[in-house]
Amino acid sequence: MRPLLSNLPNAITVVRIALVPPIAYYLLKEDFRIALLLVFIAGLSDALDGWLARVGGWRSRFGAGLDPFADKLLLVVTFACLWWLSLLPTWLVVVVVVRDVYLVIGGLIYNRWFERIDDVQPSWLSKCNTALQIALALLALTHAAWPNVVPQSALFVLTRIVLITTIVTFADYAWTWSRRAKAVGL
């Protein structure tokens, strides 16, 4: 039974990836209540799989790579759809997508030219940024589903907080990994 349970975090992550196409479908169909529910489940799954991996000691190299991929896929697709529907500003979506593309390309370059890193642990600030991005998607969807429930000022403030944390984590990763690359050398 133990080996089966040890794969539970990865199975939950796969479910999060599988939720991305229906999320995009319901967003583009402007069925905001179903999209909200699916994004909520996906966000909850992100917290749950990480918690299970830590508490159960069920970490794996596969899961360490799959989880951030699932997060980036969920957030980039969700933010792009919210932008398409004019629910998120272009400048925010550009910053979020550029940061994520930078992290993926930067990680590939680092692994190819400097040293192989099998298990990159995200910083505490990066985890907060992911949580804030999910919260923003949920807030924007709640606003779209029930416009009178969420004040525009809440969206304004959370959008700016997400912008700041995205830029700060972008700079943090660039600084940390460029220093590490310099220390390792070619």
HELIX and SHEET records of a PDB file:
HELIX    1   1 ARG A    2  SER A    6  1                                   5    
HELIX    2   2 LEU A    8  LEU A   28  1                                  21    
HELIX    3   3 PHE A   32  VAL A   55  1                                  24    
HELIX    4   4 ARG A   61  TRP A   84  1                                  24    
HELIX    5   5 THR A   90  TRP A  113  1                                  24    
HELIX    6   6 TRP A  124  ALA A  145  1                                  22    
HELIX    7   7 GLN A  152  VAL A  184  1                                  33    
END                                                                             
